[in-house]
Amino acid sequence: MKRPEANIDDVLGKILHSTPEEEMEAAGSRVLQRLREDNANLQLLPAQSSGRQTWKLLAVTATIVVLLVSAALATAVLVRTKKEGPPKVPVQQGASSETLPTPKTESQAARGEPVRDRKSDAAEAKLRQSAPASSKNLQFEVASLRPESSQTAGGDEGEPFMDCQGTNGRVRGGAALAPPLGRCVGRHASLMTLISVAYGLDELDWLATSKAGNSWPAWMNDPREHGYQVEARAENPATTTKEQLQQMLQALLADRFKLQVSWQTGEVNGYVLVRANGGPKLKEASVEEPLTFTRKPIGDTVLGIVTGRASMKDFAQFLSGRVVLQARVADGTNFKGIYEINVSALRPTPPRGSDGAPGGPRSGGAGVGGPSDSFLALQDALQQQMGLQLNATKIPAKLIVIDHAEMPPSN
Amino acid sequence: MQTTAVSDLISGAREFEELFREHYQLVYRTAYGVTGRAEDAEDVLQTVFLKLLRRGTSPDSYNNMRGYLYRAAVNLSLDILQARQHHVLTDKDDGEDFRPAVCAEPYGITHQQLSAALSHLRPRAVEILILRYTHDYSDAEIAKMLGTSRGVIAVSLYRTRARLKKLLRTTTSKLEKHS
């Protein structure tokens, strides 16, 4: 027999790859069963119930009592209906009122359906009022927002992120794994990041707002020293949409940061995608295909490729915010169909740290200084390969103004 | 509005079960690979998910739940190995306290002997080793998962194999001497 150490790769491969599958399945079932039991026990512990849960219990009890009383009253009315004929309900008509028989009541009673009276209507209205999560003032059921600087994180300086997961999708992103449904989770999130998620802003919104002359205290955009850890859950995670989560986050920020914002509309520097001289070189497509951007280093240059099938509006949207442009792009082509998009632009590798410096278009306007090599490469590619070009222009934008914000107390 | 610390982000029973079903094989395989015993693997599986159930998770865990569970499984398994290290290096316990987990013993090495050797390695090295040999990840995939370069993984595996050779040589010679 060979010495074991001479075949270490084989030894490891055979021994470490020998999990007994059936035993694993059985163990999985057993452990899951034990965890279910443990979970049930945990839920029975009084320490687990918060004050809010106690109130919820009381509310449910009160609701049941109201329903029972309503049912008793309805039964009494039903008996009276049979004895005295249809009940009469007040009908308001301008300033005067009169009593008229309810037309459906008789047939309802005849069918044995519950008869409604004012008291049961009032009870139902009360129930509606006590229904959770009214659309006007949405709030998280539970929320934790704690300061998290580089000191408090104990050296744990992961990438900042803030994510909310609703039934219809995610807001923002940044985390590799989406948070569970109906929840918002963030680490090292600055107030700017929190506002971005709460109000659905992107970097271009901030850029536009900043260029419009608005400025903010440094702490608001300092995730390392003034970051926040956020964990929040909606009352009904299974039915809460991302828009509702955003409203809840807005309420949380208003509560903790005393945040007040207002909106302005203005014009900012941007681009419009138009037909180039010589006409478009577009090929129509029947179905849409998501646009993708890939970079291929070739020697000292980088080949950037955009491919997919999309409308011109979507293509303009896709170009918005690209590092090379750093500005919004509006569609000015007036093409309504779906087109094959295939643009590749070759440009020199920028010096480290200079990539992304926005350059203005040839005709001036957006950006500071002359057009960058990247912009020129993109412009040439659009003209030659698609018969389109980008013209600098002023485009409308929504601007967020932070009227008031305070740092929350450290605890 | 009530602002209470949330430690029970995984509160829904259904959600927790989905999480369990998605990841329990990863945890079990990892624990079995390290400890070499089905009972220990089951213990690790239960402990990892029980912690998750009772303590909840931090947002970091959500960021990489798979990574979190994997690291927890490796660390707990190594703790178990540390606790029984002195037993494993003798063969008199075989068949009594320690049922051999692997019937086939490649090159005369049992899983227990390998586990004993693993207990001398750093957790990071064990993580990489198990990802490579138990979960069949390539060097590039491991590098991506652990946020490092492929070269670092290759070097780590090379060193770990060399160290294991040495450790197994010691183990087998002890056994031969004992017998």
Interface residues (C-beta under 8 A of the other chain):
Chain A: M1 K2 R3 P4 E5 N7 I8 D9 D10 V11 L12 G13 K14 I15 L16 H17 S18 T19 P20 E23 M24 A27 G28 R30 V31 L32 R34 L35 R36 D38 N39 L42 S50 G51 R52 Q139 F140 V142 A143 S144 L145 R146 D156 G158 F161 A175 A176 L177 P179 P180 L181 R183 V185 G186 R187 Q229 V230 E231 A232 R233 P237 A238 A251 L252 D255 R256
Chain B: M1 Q2 T3 T4 A5 V6 L9 I10 S11 G12 A13 E15 F16 E17 F20 R21 Y24 Q25 Y28 R29 Y32 G33 G36 A38 A41 E42 L45 Q46 F49 L50 L53 R54 P59 D60 Y62 N63 N64 M65 R66 A101 V102 A104 P106 Y107 G108 I109 T110 H111 L114 L129 I130 R132 Y133 T134 D136 R161 L164 K165 K166 L168 R169 T172
